[in-house]
Amino acid sequence: MTLHQRVREQLHQLETQLREQNLWQSAAPAPDAFESTQPFCMDTLEPFEWLQWVLIPRMHALLDSQQPLPQAFAIAPYYEIAVDATHPSREVMLIHLQQLDALFSGEDD
């Protein structure tokens, strides 16, 4: 399986977890929420919103157009800080984010 295929599979698993954890939203945030200049749109989107509305679609777009994937990609460390330790979905989501990060670091081999 190629890296692109493994990344796509992990994105699908991430989406599945967002849905299972009832974090998937049916309506998109206001358009101006995407105009943030902050990393992860941290001033306009909640962390799990960013996954659904920014990361997953952008990564699929890169994969669909066979573009190079990001280098030195790591988002789990942000989520370790951004998501409150008492959030009921924190640990399960961190596992999936760490698995995605591992694909970009070569740690999944």
Secondary structure, DSSP 8 states (H G I E B T S, - for coil): --HHHHHHHHHHHHHHHHHHTT---SS---GGGGG--SGGGTTTS-HHHHIIIIIHHHHHHHHHTT----SS---HHHHHHHS-TT-TTHHHHHHHHHHHHHHHHTTT-
